[in-house]
Amino acid sequence: MVINLSRKKNFEKTLYSDKDGIRFATPKIVAQYRAKRLKCKRLADISCGIGGQTIFFAKECDFVYAVEIDPKKIEYAKKNCELHDIDNVEFICGDALSPEVIEQIPKVDVVFSDPSRPAKENKRKVISLEPGIPKVISAYSDKTHNFAFEAPPQMPPKRIQFDCEREYLSLNGQLNRLTLYFGELKQCERSAISLPDGAHINSTDATGKNCGTYDITEVSQLRTYAYEPDPSLVKSDLLSQFVKSTENKMDDIKHVELFTIDKKRLLLTSDTILKNPMLKNNYLVMQVTEFKPEVINSTLKKHDVGKVVLRAGVDPADYWTIRNEIENGLSGKKTIHLFVKDRTAILCEII
Ligand SMILES: C[S@@+](CC[C@H](N)C(=O)[O-])C[C@H]1O[C@@H](n2cnc3c(N)ncnc32)[C@H](O)[C@@H]1O
């Protein structure tokens, strides 16, 4: 068998893989976090691919059963475990839903599956996952009640109609994973975690009581400072809980409000400086002006600006034309982020 050696960002060591396997493999930081959360004596990873996640399960758990339907991928998974000096994994090649595979797996503490999904789908759906979640739960119900599944993070909590925790995870400020936890693994209905720092929030308080929902005041004008919330907060519908907990923790923070730019972008805004790892970019709102490149350009010349990051829903074909017009002749030191709402330009300086 020909084995290609691919290197992927976020992996510490070189991994054996084909193009497809590395594309779907779990990044190291995520795999480490998830392995710590699912740490137990015996775990079955029933769609292990090239073993990106299996390696870290094996480091945390006493023993791991790794199942994979594709014979090529399971060979890569074996090689990758060898590369990481791992010897507590039993590899099983076959369909995780077939009786022959199921009977090779004894009672375990946790069954984990990171299923395949179609390369492209207009709207991500739970039923497109392979092996399917309900089938796995039913097939392995006499092995454990504790299941964890990876699902496409684009799916909002309401589209996941199971009794489980929906954990949205961001990596370096980008939405990266959604993990569903069942049985004793479920800690709440919804949660958000931002990696690598590990800041997190969930929909219940420490006593397990539901935190309820809070309304954030929506404003039509930004205050002195603007903040981009971590995408895991937005996707998990936990933005209002986050604002409430931030206000509760600090007496001097009274009002954190919501400013919607467009369907895809929103900012939190306040007259107080906030510091929180779940706020990925913090800005001083510099000026609000007409969205006309020549007007913006002359404003920026007065503010020592050299570079402008266009954060607007513009046609990608026009991006560089607009940006070059706005940046024409700028030679200052500052970098500005430019948001556009209803033909109004909002110029923000990173602080
Ligand atoms: C997203 S990848 C897993 C990636 C893996 N977690 C990693 O970090 O490397 C999904 C894998 O599920 C496997 N798969 C799909 N259906 C399966 C089934 N019925 N039984 C076992 N494996 C299956 C696919 O071949 C694919 O390699």
The ligand as a Gaussian input file, in Angstrom:
#p B3LYP/6-31G(d) Opt

LIG

0 1
 C      -14.711000      12.570000       9.609000
 S      -13.858000      11.073000       9.375000
 C      -13.151000      10.743000      10.955000
 C      -11.928000      11.564000      11.256000
 C      -11.264000      11.207000      12.565000
 N      -12.055000      11.568000      13.710000
 C       -9.905000      11.870000      12.680000
 O       -9.713000      12.733000      13.553000
 O       -8.997000      11.479000      11.915000
 C      -15.183000       9.948000       9.262000
 C      -14.778000       8.516000       8.992000
 O      -15.919000       7.677000       9.167000
 C      -15.738000       6.536000       8.371000
 N      -17.038000       5.828000       8.296000
 C      -18.160000       6.216000       7.631000
 N      -19.141000       5.310000       7.804000
 C      -18.637000       4.336000       8.614000
 C      -19.165000       3.143000       9.162000
 N      -20.428000       2.758000       8.907000
 N      -18.375000       2.401000       9.957000
 C      -17.094000       2.788000      10.227000
 N      -16.540000       3.901000       9.720000
 C      -17.293000       4.678000       8.934000
 C      -15.247000       7.140000       7.061000
 O      -14.590000       6.178000       6.262000
 C      -14.330000       8.258000       7.576000
 O      -12.987000       7.848000       7.572000

